[in-house]
Amino acid sequence: MQRLIPVLNSDHVPLHLISVINTLLTAAKEISHRLHQGSLAGTLGSTLDENIQGETQKKLDIVSNQLIKNMLLETNLVHAVASEEEDDVVMGNPDAKYLVAFDPLDGSSNIDINGSVGTIFTILEKPDHAAEGKELFLQTGDEQIAAGYILYGPSTMLVMTTGKGVRAYTLDHTVGEFLLTVEKLEIPKTTQEFAINMSNQRFWAEPMKHYIADLLSGSEGPRAKNFNMRWNAAMVSDVHRVLTRSGIFMYPADCKNSDKPCKLRLLYEANPMSFLVEQAGGRSSTGYERIMSLQPTDIHQRVSVIMGSKEEVDECLGYYKKIPCTRFDSP
Ligand code: AFP
């Protein structure tokens, strides 16, 4: 099986970019080890702190964030990093050109129940125009030059794109290398599987309520086929299932909390996952706009997410077109 670096070389990925990706994976291997040690690593459980998102920080959230941030900045190849766990961007080498944004441990509420979690990353280049701080990262998803995730499941897998399709690699713990295990991930155009947090049903906009109701009515309803539901409460794990066997993953805007109509972050969750989904032949939308076309206004900005099998996402978007309603999220 091929190792990661020769594969990236064959795709003519610049050496410095390969080095940044490899550094991310070195941190990921350490995170994987600590996760698989579980309680023995002494890093389970929560801290007494909250991040800028107002979410309780798990000890491993902090550890993972520090590992990735410090290793990336030590390469001198990174101009700045942005993280779910950092209020502001952290500046690196002023002469370097790569920007890295990441969610160090997505799904961390699954850690203490031994569930799947993951690291999501996206890599951008410093913009040509003068910019500093947060402004550096306010680029559309189309500007991403690489994106992916490491899924810490029964096996540790890297799923990544540099714009030439999506490949999957599996960590061989015996040699400490990510080996190519799927040459080309492609999402089937149709599906009978959906993923959404049903407990939010009463807070959804009318189009989503009607769309899900029609899925649930199955073969007796307008869709004339039965659907299955999965919800892992970790975007990395749910989207990995969509990439692997089809599906539609949704975290739509809702009216549960008018200050926070959306849950998932654009920069380091929705955009990298959208890059992977589109590169694998799927579609990714807010319900109204293509996610990767959005112009960000803040590094921690949240967005409504509907992504997966192309024809099923189009089916869902049809409900947003035909059912008028006021949006909870600002376009
Ligand atoms: P945590 O990292 O706080 O566990 O949140 C994970 C997440 O951002 C995303 O990965 C999941 O899809 C979503 O939140 C789960 O949200 P619910 O807790 O509402 O199911």
Boltz pocket constraint, residues with backbone or C-beta under 6 A from the ligand:
constraints:
  - pocket:
      binder: B
      contacts: [[A, 55], [A, 105], [A, 106], [A, 107], [A, 108], [A, 109], [A, 110], [A, 197], [A, 233], [A, 234], [A, 235], [A, 236], [A, 251], [A, 263], [A, 264]]
      max_distance: 6.0
